[in-house]
Amino acid sequence: MNWSSLQNGSDIRGVALEGVADEPVTLTPDIARTLGWAFADWIKEESGISQPRISIGHDSRCSASSLKQGVAEGIELSDGSVGDCGLASTPAMFMSTVFEPHAYEGAIMLTASHLPFNRNGLKFFTRAGGLDKKDITSILKRAEQKGLLEAQLLVRTETTELMPDYSAHLVSIIRAGTGMEKPLDGLHIIVDAGNGAGGFFVEQILQPLGADTTGSQFLEPDGMFPNHIPNPEDAAAMSAMVEAVRQQKADFGIIFDTDVDRAGAVDKKGNPINRNRFIALMAAIVLEEHPGTTVVTDSVTSSGLKQWIESLGGIHHRFKRGYRNVINESIRLNESGVSSELALETSGHGALKENYFLDDGAYQIAKILVKLAQLHHTQAGTIDTLIESLQEPAEALEIRPKIKVADFSAYADQVLEAFVDYVEAQEDWERTPDNFEGVHVTVPNGWILVRKSLHDPQMPINIESNLEGGATALKQQVVAFLAAFDALEF
């Protein structure tokens, strides 16, 4: 058993079901049992609590029930007790450590975000927030030392109602932000939950606030995800939401990923609000409340977004890919005395300082709904007018050549070193200052970023141009340079 292979940054992920060729099962209930034990043991050492209370929740995946059973058994084998939250969102699971009367010492969410039906994983929380990479490494080392454990009868597991409390929390935030009992009255707002865990948002949040939710779709949990991948970045998922907004003539559309820690939207004209546009909208809202604050993003945000944030009086700090990287950098800036109220990755992962720096798609949507209601009731415009002046690239693309050697990280470093030399030899190219990942190059009318993947044998390359066809031309030039590296496969 290679326990370390289950680590995926600050999460644990594996194949939990058969059914996909060449993907053997790596995350079983037996393995989950040891992981539950290891997390409880880790909490005992970190907190000094001999019998920790730990909550467990899950998204709609078909493997959730059996894995939850295993995790719960492991926690009890470590003298802990379990609160079974059932179908839940990842952000709500963190809040289970905060809300009274829940106040668990730790929380586990069973999810693999937007990955295919056969995958699953574990996300861990304490009251201090989500665990970091080093914490996951420690938990996996404990699991390796302990080995597989035998099943036992659950005796200290109780069912707990978490999602109603989480929903009431969001409802109260929207009411407080608008000063109205039913601030969404007169607005037609629809949700696409992608058959994940986000269906609660319709009945427990939008409808109590007065919204017409007719036409909401794919609200029923289904771990096979029969309609589309629950992912605000996915073109098919966003197209389904756009079509629904247009057919229903809705004022606003909301789309969640499987476990609701990411979100996207569609305005009343049918324009997608995701990636750079979603960051721009959140930045506009946050900068209105916190003038001059720093907005931390990942490394692939557009030049237009940088100009947009600066035009609103904010500071754009472009950092590394990875939602924990972005969030931790925003936390670091605050600790160093620099105001940073918002951290957002183009994937939709985003966190606000006011909300425990928790990446919570539903909370971000709640902030947007406050602004939507304010605009509606004052007849001051619609959400799309807030970002209508955002300059977007004429063409943007991404390619991910594979690296066909075992030590792919070291090989990627060699490619990046050679690319630096290549860039310096170009007359009108220059390395972008204040860059924290890979080689970021500013070129006439655009930019190029060549970086290495942290977990996969790939070299992601992002290219953006303000000229139609400009990114394609830059891609051809970059690919021609990379053709000299035999271990790269396009």
FENQUI-V505156 format. One line per field, one symbol per residue. phi: phi as a letter, one per 20 degrees, with the letter a starting at -180 (. if undefined). psi: psi as a letter, one per 30 degrees, with the letter a starting at -180 (. if undefined). burial: # if it has 24 or more other C-alpha atoms within 12 Angstrom, else .. Layout:
phi->???
psi->???
burial->???
//
This chain:
phi->.efffefcmecdbaedcfpcgmcffccdgffffffffffffffgffdmefcfececcbeeffefffffgffffffffdmeccdeemfbdfffffffedfeeflffbbcdeaclefggeebacddccfepffegfffgfffffffffnfdffbffccdcfceeffffffffgffffffdmcfcfefnddcccdemmeeefgfffecfffenfedgnfcleffbfelfeaffbfeffffffffffffffelfeacccdegdmecbbbcefenefcblfffffffffffffecgnfedeceedfefffgfffffenedededefofffffffffffffenefbebcbdffofbbdgfcmlefcfffffgfffgfgfffffelepcgfffcfefedffbbbcccfeddcfeffffffffffffgffffeefddbffflddbmddcecgmrbccdbdffddfbcfcdccbedfnfffffgfffffffffdfeece
psi->jiefffkicglkllkfklfkkgilkfjleeeeeeeeeeeeeeeeeefgkfikkklkllagkfgeeeeeeeeeeeeefggllkjjfbklleeeeefffekkgdhlflkkkjlhbgllffllakkklaffaklleeeeeeeeeeeeeelklkllkkfhkkkkjeeeeeeeeeeeeeeeffgkeifgkfkjklkjfggbggfffdefeeefggkjgkfklhfkkjffifelkijffkeeeeeeeeeeeeefhlfkkkklaeggfllllklffgkkilbeeeeeeeeeeefefikglkjklafglleeeeeeeefgglkkjkblljeeeeeeeeeeeefggkkjfkkklfffklkkefhghkjjeeeeeeeeeeeeeeeeffhgalefffgfgkkkkekklklikljhleifeeeeeeeeeeeeeeeffkegkkkklhkgkajkkklkgalkkklkkffliljkjkkkkgkkfeeeeeeeeeeeefffjffkk.
burial->..##.############.......####################......################################################...##########################.#####.#########..#.##....#.##..################..#...####.#######################################.########..##########.########################################..#.###############.###.#.##################.#.....###############.####################.#.....###.##..#.##.#########....#..###.##..##..#.....####..#########.##########..##########...###.##..##..#..#.##..
//
